[in-house]
Every structure is written in C-alpha cells, then in structure tokens.
C-alpha cells in the first residue's frame, strides 16, 4: 500500500471554503472533499477523481468557469492540485 499525504486548500472567489484531498506517491487523488459549495456536484467530482492521476485531473479542470467569476470550484481544485504537486 502506498503512502498518502494530506493536503488542504482555501479556494478563492467561489462558494466552497475548503478543499481537502490526499495524494499517494504515484500522484493519484484520494478522499477529495469540498466544504461548502454545490454539495451534489462537488461530491460527484470527488467520486469521479478517486484514484485518478492528479496532474491529468488538474489539466482537465483548469480554467473551468462558474457564473462568469473567472474561476470555479473545479478550477480552484486544479490550482490546489498543482500547488500540492
């Protein structure tokens, strides 16, 4: 079993107030949880990304916009992942 490191990120400009996730030694995402935001959609993102490659996920999510804010919870997750990597 590979070791996992936990990360916490405070998103900016979105409804969610915190993003928590783990990365294993291979750069895979686990235990992704958002605090606040659109509960159902953000839970779905967590389920979709469980065990997925973090860098690839960040590339897909980067630049996603919500309500013309110039960012979104998904975009903020991308920033959190890149910071963690």
N, C-alpha and C positions, 0 to 999 in steps of 0.2 A: 504494500500500500504506500503510495507516495505521500509525502508531507505536504500539508496545505498551510498557506499563510493568509491571514485575515486582513481585509482592507475595509476602511470606512471613508466615505467621501461626502462632503457637503455640497450638493448641487446649487447652482446659481441661476436665477431667472425662471425657475419652474415651480410647480406645486409641491413636488416631493422635497423633503427636507434632509433626507439622509439616504445614502446607498451603501449597503454592506454586501460584501462578497468574499469568497475565498478563491485563491489561485493555487493550483498544485505546481509541482516542479516542472511539469510539461507545458505550463501555460494554459491549462484548462480551467474554466469557470465552474464554481460550485456554490451552493447556498446563497444565491443572489436574492436580496430583499431590499425593497424600497420602503421608506417611511413616508407616508403621505402620498399625494398624487392620485391618479386614477387606478384604484385598487385592482380591479379585474384585469385591466390591460398590463399593469406592471407585474402582476403575478404571472401572467401569460409569458411575458418576456423572460422572467426567471425560469420558468419551466422549459421554454424553448432553448435557452442558453445553457442549461445544466449539462456539464461535461463537454461543452464545445470549446473550440480554440478561441482564446481571449482576443488575440490580435485580429483574427478574421472577424469576430463579432464587432470589435471596435470599428473596423473599416466599414462594415455594413451600416452601422448605426450613426456614424459621424455625419453631421450636417442635417439630420432629421429635424424638422421644424414643427412647432406646435403653436397655433394661433398667432402666427407672424411675430413670435418672440425672438426669432433668430436662434433658438435652441429648443430642446425638448428634454424630457426625462431620459429618452433613449440617447440623445446627443450627449447629455451630461454623463450617462453611463460610459459612453465611448471615451470621454475625457478622463473619467475615473480609471478605466482600464489602462489607458495609455500611460497615465501617471504611475499606476502600480507596476506596469511592465518596465 
